[in-house]
Amino acid sequence: MKQILALLCTLAWFSFPAAAQKTPTPKVKSRPAAAGGVVVGKTIYARNCLTCHQADGGGVDGMNPPLTQTTYVLGDKTRLVKVILNGLQDEDIDGEPYNNVMPAFDILTDQEIADVLTYIRSNFGNKASEVTPAEVKAIRATNRK
Ligand code: HEC
């Protein structure tokens, strides 16, 4: 697992100067699901999301919403990615109020956001399509600051 993260960090590091020079960034080959994707997503979830949304995605009543079958998790990907990029507060989730604040996670890379969202959309009883790094990148580019 450490090696995979080290590899991701290395890839992220090398992609920045490339982007700055406006040279086309080499396409990272999509990794087989067993080697990355959902497995990496689970680690990112454990580090950044689990304390609030819980290991089973059940959330905490009145504080943090569940990630099980919610319209945010299963619905429009743009809205979902924006929750991660911008955070969220004072919104009812499927009719229920939650008092805690969802922090912004715009420090995560496109790949990390894609992996963690693909993880939550295919776990906790959810069956929704994957989110790709390219989709996150496009949404981040149009995201208001
Ligand atoms: C400090 C606690 C906290 C952390 C950490 C956190 N969230 Fe949240 N999250 C919340 C709260 C609170 C809301 C609801 C905010 C509101 O009601 O407006 C929320 C809302 C959401 C929603 C939309 C509502 C829903 O339940 O479907 C998603 C999706 C989500 N979070 C995913 C994540 C992911 C993925 C991570 C990790 C990258 C994460 N959250 C980290 C507290 C947290």
Residues whose N, C-alpha, C, O or C-beta is under 5 A from the ligand:
A	BS01	HEC	N48 C49 C52 M63 N64 P65 P66 L67 T70 Y72 V73 V83 L88 Q89 D90 E91 D92 I93 Y98 N100 V101 M102 P103 F105
